[in-house]
């Protein structure tokens, strides 16, 4: 519900400071842009972290760039990006709006 309120108020010119502080923590999306030389390791990492099927991630990796995680806290997104990069992949986190 808070996300819906934040979405409605973002376009308003009279948003109060206190409201901005409540909505300041936007959800993040992790975007994989290149799987690098170790695509199988990337798929295994994503399977371990999310529990989704290996087949699902194999299909996602074949259509890069792709969103791997959506609407997660900044800390979760940052950790996932670091782990993907450690395996040689190119990834970034972007704030959802």
KOLGUSE-947094 format. One record per residue: residue number from 1; residue in three letters; x, y, z of N, C-alpha, C, O in turn. Coordinates in pm, whole numbers. Layout:
# KOLGUSE-947094
<pt NUM; ALA; <X; Y; Z>; <X; Y; Z>; <X; Y; Z>; <X; Y; Z>>
...
# end
This chain:
# KOLGUSE-947094
<pt 1; UNK; <82; -118; 0>; <0; 0; 0>; <87; 125; 0>; <54; 225; -64>>
<pt 2; UNK; <198; 120; 72>; <288; 236; 76>; <342; 266; -62>; <355; 383; -99>>
<pt 3; UNK; <374; 162; -141>; <425; 185; -276>; <319; 254; -361>; <352; 341; -441>>
<pt 4; UNK; <192; 217; -344>; <85; 280; -420>; <73; 426; -381>; <55; 511; -468>>
<pt 5; UNK; <82; 457; -253>; <75; 596; -208>; <193; 675; -262>; <176; 787; -309>>
<pt 6; UNK; <313; 616; -256>; <431; 685; -307>; <415; 713; -456>; <449; 821; -503>>
<pt 7; UNK; <362; 615; -530>; <343; 634; -673>; <246; 745; -704>; <266; 821; -799>>
<pt 8; UNK; <140; 757; -624>; <41; 863; -646>; <98; 1000; -613>; <65; 1098; -680>>
<pt 9; UNK; <181; 1007; -513>; <229; 1136; -466>; <351; 1187; -542>; <383; 1306; -534>>
<pt 10; UNK; <421; 1101; -615>; <544; 1144; -681>; <518; 1256; -782>; <601; 1346; -795>>
<pt 11; UNK; <406; 1252; -852>; <378; 1353; -952>; <323; 1482; -893>; <311; 1581; -964>>
<pt 12; UNK; <291; 1482; -768>; <232; 1599; -703>; <340; 1703; -673>; <453; 1669; -639>>
<pt 13; UNK; <302; 1830; -687>; <396; 1939; -658>; <404; 1971; -509>; <499; 2036; -465>>
<pt 14; UNK; <306; 1927; -431>; <301; 1963; -290>; <332; 1846; -198>; <260; 1823; -101>>
<pt 15; UNK; <436; 1772; -228>; <475; 1659; -145>; <554; 1711; -26>; <650; 1786; -43>>
<pt 16; UNK; <514; 1672; 94>; <584; 1720; 213>; <714; 1646; 235>; <732; 1535; 184>>
<pt 17; UNK; <806; 1706; 311>; <935; 1644; 340>; <918; 1514; 416>; <988; 1416; 388>>
<pt 18; UNK; <826; 1510; 510>; <807; 1388; 589>; <758; 1274; 501>; <796; 1159; 522>>
<pt 19; UNK; <676; 1303; 403>; <629; 1199; 312>; <744; 1149; 227>; <753; 1028; 202>>
<pt 20; UNK; <831; 1237; 181>; <946; 1195; 101>; <1037; 1103; 182>; <1093; 1008; 127>>
<pt 21; UNK; <1053; 1130; 310>; <1138; 1045; 393>; <1080; 905; 405>; <1156; 808; 405>>
<pt 22; UNK; <950; 891; 415>; <886; 760; 424>; <905; 682; 295>; <928; 562; 298>>
<pt 23; UNK; <897; 751; 181>; <905; 685; 51>; <1047; 682; -5>; <1068; 640; -118>>
<pt 24; UNK; <1144; 725; 73>; <1281; 736; 27>; <1342; 602; -9>; <1427; 596; -98>>
<pt 25; UNK; <1303; 494; 58>; <1361; 363; 35>; <1288; 291; -78>; <1198; 211; -54>>
<pt 26; UNK; <1327; 321; -201>; <1263; 261; -317>; <1312; 118; -338>; <1426; 87; -303>>
<pt 27; UNK; <1229; 32; -394>; <1274; -103; -425>; <1372; -100; -542>; <1369; -9; -625>>
<pt 28; UNK; <1457; -200; -549>; <1559; -208; -653>; <1536; -329; -742>; <1474; -427; -702>>
<pt 29; UNK; <1588; -319; -864>; <1585; -427; -960>; <1729; -459; -998>; <1808; -369; -1025>>
<pt 30; UNK; <1763; -588; -999>; <1896; -631; -1041>; <1888; -669; -1188>; <1809; -756; -1227>>
<pt 31; UNK; <1971; -604; -1270>; <1971; -628; -1414>; <2103; -694; -1453>; <2211; -642; -1425>>
<pt 32; UNK; <2091; -809; -1518>; <2208; -881; -1570>; <2224; -842; -1716>; <2134; -864; -1796>>
<pt 33; UNK; <2340; -784; -1751>; <2362; -739; -1888>; <2452; -834; -1968>; <2443; -837; -2091>>
<pt 34; UNK; <2537; -911; -1899>; <2624; -1008; -1966>; <2658; -1117; -1867>; <2702; -1088; -1755>>
<pt 35; UNK; <2640; -1241; -1906>; <2666; -1352; -1814>; <2814; -1386; -1803>; <2854; -1459; -1712>>
<pt 36; UNK; <2895; -1333; -1893>; <3038; -1360; -1886>; <3071; -1502; -1928>; <2987; -1571; -1985>>
<pt 37; UNK; <3194; -1546; -1899>; <3239; -1677; -1945>; <3185; -1794; -1862>; <3201; -1910; -1901>>
<pt 38; UNK; <3122; -1766; -1748>; <3078; -1874; -1659>; <2925; -1873; -1642>; <2874; -1862; -1531>>
<pt 39; UNK; <2855; -1885; -1754>; <2708; -1877; -1753>; <2645; -1985; -1665>; <2546; -1959; -1598>>
<pt 40; UNK; <2700; -2103; -1665>; <2645; -2212; -1583>; <2657; -2178; -1435>; <2565; -2205; -1358>>
<pt 41; UNK; <2769; -2119; -1395>; <2786; -2078; -1256>; <2686; -1968; -1218>; <2636; -1965; -1106>>
<pt 42; UNK; <2658; -1879; -1311>; <2561; -1773; -1288>; <2423; -1834; -1264>; <2353; -1796; -1170>>
<pt 43; UNK; <2384; -1927; -1348>; <2254; -1994; -1335>; <2245; -2065; -1200>; <2141; -2058; -1133>>
<pt 44; UNK; <2350; -2134; -1161>; <2350; -2204; -1032>; <2339; -2107; -915>; <2266; -2133; -819>>
<pt 45; UNK; <2409; -1994; -922>; <2401; -1892; -817>; <2259; -1839; -805>; <2205; -1828; -695>>
<pt 46; UNK; <2198; -1806; -917>; <2062; -1753; -915>; <1963; -1856; -860>; <1870; -1821; -787>>
<pt 47; UNK; <1983; -1981; -894>; <1897; -2088; -843>; <1911; -2099; -690>; <1810; -2111; -620>>
<pt 48; UNK; <2034; -2095; -640>; <2056; -2103; -496>; <1995; -1985; -422>; <1936; -2002; -315>>
<pt 49; UNK; <2007; -1867; -478>; <1962; -1745; -410>; <1810; -1727; -414>; <1752; -1674; -320>>
<pt 50; UNK; <1745; -1770; -522>; <1603; -1743; -537>; <1514; -1865; -528>; <1396; -1854; -497>>
<pt 51; UNK; <1570; -1983; -554>; <1489; -2104; -551>; <1412; -2131; -679>; <1345; -2234; -689>>
<pt 52; UNK; <1420; -2042; -777>; <1353; -2067; -904>; <1429; -2173; -983>; <1545; -2202; -954>>
<pt 53; UNK; <1362; -2229; -1080>; <1420; -2341; -1154>; <1541; -2300; -1237>; <1553; -2185; -1280>>
<pt 54; UNK; <1630; -2395; -1257>; <1747; -2372; -1342>; <1703; -2339; -1484>; <1764; -2255; -1551>>
<pt 55; UNK; <1599; -2405; -1531>; <1548; -2382; -1666>; <1501; -2237; -1682>; <1525; -2175; -1785>>
<pt 56; UNK; <1434; -2185; -1581>; <1386; -2047; -1585>; <1502; -1949; -1605>; <1494; -1860; -1689>>
<pt 57; UNK; <1608; -1967; -1530>; <1722; -1876; -1543>; <1802; -1899; -1670>; <1861; -1806; -1724>>
<pt 58; UNK; <1804; -2022; -1717>; <1872; -2048; -1844>; <1802; -1969; -1956>; <1868; -1912; -2042>>
<pt 59; UNK; <1670; -1967; -1953>; <1595; -1890; -2053>; <1619; -1740; -2036>; <1635; -1669; -2136>>
<pt 60; UNK; <1622; -1692; -1913>; <1648; -1549; -1890>; <1785; -1507; -1941>; <1799; -1400; -2001>>
<pt 61; UNK; <1884; -1590; -1917>; <2020; -1556; -1958>; <2034; -1554; -2110>; <2120; -1486; -2164>>
<pt 62; UNK; <1949; -1629; -2179>; <1957; -1630; -2325>; <1898; -1502; -2386>; <1913; -1478; -2505>>
<pt 63; UNK; <1832; -1419; -2305>; <1770; -1296; -2354>; <1823; -1174; -2277>; <1745; -1102; -2215>>
<pt 64; UNK; <1953; -1151; -2280>; <2014; -1041; -2207>; <1998; -909; -2280>; <1995; -910; -2403>>
<pt 65; UNK; <1988; -798; -2213>; <1983; -779; -2068>; <1846; -820; -2013>; <1744; -812; -2082>>
<pt 66; UNK; <1847; -863; -1889>; <1724; -910; -1825>; <1724; -876; -1677>; <1829; -865; -1614>>
<pt 67; UNK; <1605; -859; -1623>; <1589; -833; -1480>; <1590; -966; -1406>; <1508; -1054; -1433>>
<pt 68; UNK; <1682; -979; -1313>; <1695; -1104; -1237>; <1610; -1099; -1110>; <1535; -1193; -1082>>
<pt 69; UNK; <1621; -993; -1035>; <1541; -972; -914>; <1468; -840; -927>; <1525; -742; -975>>
<pt 70; UNK; <1343; -837; -883>; <1265; -713; -889>; <1210; -680; -751>; <1176; -768; -673>>
<pt 71; UNK; <1203; -552; -723>; <1143; -500; -599>; <1206; -558; -473>; <1136; -607; -384>>
<pt 72; UNK; <1338; -552; -467>; <1411; -599; -349>; <1477; -479; -281>; <1498; -376; -345>>
<pt 73; UNK; <1508; -490; -151>; <1578; -381; -83>; <1716; -357; -144>; <1774; -445; -208>>
<pt 74; UNK; <1767; -237; -123>; <1897; -199; -179>; <2008; -294; -135>; <2096; -328; -215>>
<pt 75; UNK; <2006; -337; -10>; <2110; -426; 41>; <2112; -559; -33>; <2218; -610; -67>>
<pt 76; UNK; <1994; -615; -58>; <1984; -742; -130>; <2034; -725; -272>; <2107; -810; -323>>
<pt 77; UNK; <1996; -617; -336>; <2039; -590; -474>; <2190; -573; -482>; <2254; -625; -574>>
<pt 78; UNK; <2247; -501; -387>; <2392; -478; -387>; <2469; -608; -369>; <2569; -630; -437>>
<pt 79; UNK; <2424; -693; -280>; <2491; -822; -256>; <2482; -909; -381>; <2580; -972; -420>>
<pt 80; UNK; <2365; -914; -445>; <2348; -997; -565>; <2438; -947; -678>; <2500; -1028; -747>>
<pt 81; UNK; <2445; -816; -697>; <2531; -760; -802>; <2676; -796; -775>; <2749; -832; -867>>
<pt 82; UNK; <2720; -786; -650>; <2859; -819; -615>; <2888; -967; -643>; <2995; -999; -694>>
<pt 83; UNK; <2796; -1055; -609>; <2817; -1198; -633>; <2819; -1230; -782>; <2898; -1313; -826>>
<pt 84; UNK; <2733; -1166; -859>; <2734; -1187; -1004>; <2865; -1138; -1065>; <2923; -1205; -1151>>
<pt 85; UNK; <2910; -1022; -1022>; <3036; -968; -1075>; <3156; -1055; -1035>; <3251; -1066; -1111>>
<pt 86; UNK; <3151; -1115; -917>; <3259; -1203; -873>; <3272; -1324; -964>; <3380; -1382; -976>>
<pt 87; UNK; <3163; -1363; -1028>; <3165; -1476; -1122>; <3195; -1432; -1265>; <3194; -1514; -1356>>
<pt 88; UNK; <3221; -1303; -1285>; <3258; -1254; -1418>; <3142; -1197; -1498>; <3159; -1165; -1616>>
<pt 89; UNK; <3026; -1184; -1437>; <2911; -1129; -1509>; <2910; -976; -1499>; <2975; -917; -1413>>
<pt 90; UNK; <2834; -915; -1589>; <2811; -771; -1581>; <2667; -751; -1534>; <2573; -800; -1597>>
<pt 91; UNK; <2651; -680; -1422>; <2519; -657; -1365>; <2519; -524; -1293>; <2624; -472; -1255>>
<pt 92; UNK; <2400; -470; -1274>; <2384; -347; -1197>; <2248; -346; -1130>; <2157; -419; -1170>>
<pt 93; UNK; <2236; -262; -1030>; <2109; -246; -958>; <2056; -107; -990>; <2130; -9; -992>>
<pt 94; UNK; <1926; -101; -1014>; <1864; 29; -1041>; <1739; 43; -956>; <1665; -53; -934>>
<pt 95; UNK; <1717; 163; -909>; <1599; 191; -827>; <1473; 188; -909>; <1467; 249; -1016>>
<pt 96; UNK; <1372; 117; -861>; <1244; 111; -928>; <1162; 233; -889>; <1176; 285; -778>>
<pt 97; UNK; <1078; 277; -978>; <993; 392; -947>; <851; 363; -975>; <765; 449; -954>>
# end
